[in-house]
Amino acid sequence: AASSREDHRKEDEPTPQRKKKCMSFAQMLSMLGKGIKEDVSARKPYYAQDWTEVSRHKGRALTRIIAAAVYVFFASAFPAIAFGEQLNMETGGQMTIHHTLLSTGMCGIIQSV
């Protein structure tokens, strides 16, 4: 009987699907930041080692840290300055380079955490 129903079903008619499990707002809030917490707890044992590594190898690690920081600074600052100037012209001075540099810096800090 089921096959005869399927034969008579129109091709464009949707097939029955399982109902999706809905989460409550409280359940969604409890999951907020769960991945970040897991990442930080997994990385926690290595944070001290990251800082003590600078004193070893005659400052070689410090050189790598400074080189990477300078590179990321300029890679972020130059587009922010260019887009800041564009925003300054397009918005009549309501949004300027200062705003784009500040927002880029805030995003960098958030991403580093």
C-alpha positions as a printed Julia matrix, in Angstrom:
113×3 Matrix{Float64}:
  0.0    0.0    0.0
  2.85   2.34   0.76
  4.36   1.86  -2.68
  1.05   2.67  -4.35
  0.93   5.95  -2.38
  4.43   6.78  -3.53
  3.49   6.02  -7.13
  0.58   8.47  -6.98
  2.59  11.22  -5.29
  3.4   14.11  -7.57
  7.05  14.58  -8.39
  7.18  18.15  -7.09
  5.47  17.22  -3.81
  7.91  17.24  -0.86
  8.68  13.94   0.86
  8.01  13.64   4.6
 11.12  14.36   6.7
 12.04  13.94  10.31
 11.25  16.88  12.53
 14.28  18.93  13.5
 15.06  19.12  17.19
 14.6   22.7   18.34
 16.81  24.14  21.05
 15.6   26.57  23.62
 17.2   29.99  23.96
 18.73  28.96  27.29
 20.34  25.91  25.66
 21.78  28.06  22.9
 23.2   30.51  25.44
 24.78  27.68  27.4
 26.63  26.61  24.25
 27.89  30.14  23.54
 31.68  30.18  23.81
 31.9   26.43  24.46
 34.52  25.9   21.75
 36.64  28.79  23.01
 36.54  27.4   26.56
 37.6   23.99  25.29
 40.44  25.47  23.23
 41.74  27.56  26.14
 41.59  24.63  28.56
 43.43  22.39  26.07
 46.12  25.04  25.52
 46.44  26.02  29.21
 49.38  23.73  30.03
 51.46  25.35  27.28
 50.95  29.05  28.11
 53.78  29.16  30.68
 56.07  27.32  28.29
 55.38  29.92  25.59
 56.69  32.68  27.88
 59.67  30.74  29.28
 60.75  29.81  25.75
 61.8   33.43  25.22
 64.61  33.11  27.78
 66.0   29.99  26.09
 67.9   29.84  22.81
 69.57  33.24  23.34
 66.5   35.31  22.46
 65.78  33.56  19.17
 62.14  33.04  20.16
 61.82  36.72  21.08
 63.08  37.69  17.63
 60.45  35.47  16.04
 57.7   36.97  18.21
 58.73  40.55  17.41
 59.07  39.81  13.68
 55.62  38.23  13.55
 54.06  41.08  15.56
 55.57  43.75  13.3
 54.45  41.89  10.18
 50.89  41.48  11.45
 50.78  45.11  12.56
 51.71  46.44   9.13
 49.58  43.86   7.3
 46.59  45.11   9.32
 47.43  48.81   9.49
 47.95  49.54   5.8
 44.51  48.34   4.62
 42.89  50.03   7.63
 44.52  53.34   6.69
 43.5   52.98   3.04
 39.9   52.05   3.84
 39.82  54.69   6.58
 40.67  57.39   4.08
 38.02  56.03   1.69
 35.44  56.04   4.5
 36.47  59.58   5.42
 35.76  60.78   1.9
 32.54  58.77   1.45
 30.96  59.63   4.81
 31.95  63.27   4.87
 34.28  62.83   7.84
 31.86  60.87  10.03
 34.08  57.78   9.87
 37.82  58.34   9.68
 41.13  56.53   9.8
 40.98  56.62  13.59
 37.77  54.58  13.56
 39.14  51.94  11.2
 42.41  51.63  13.12
 40.55  51.32  16.4
 38.17  48.67  15.05
 41.03  46.75  13.41
 42.92  46.8   16.71
 39.9   45.62  18.65
 39.34  42.78  16.19
 43.01  41.79  16.5
 42.78  41.67  20.28
 39.58  39.63  20.18
 41.08  37.22  17.65
 44.25  36.76  19.69
 42.26  35.62  22.69
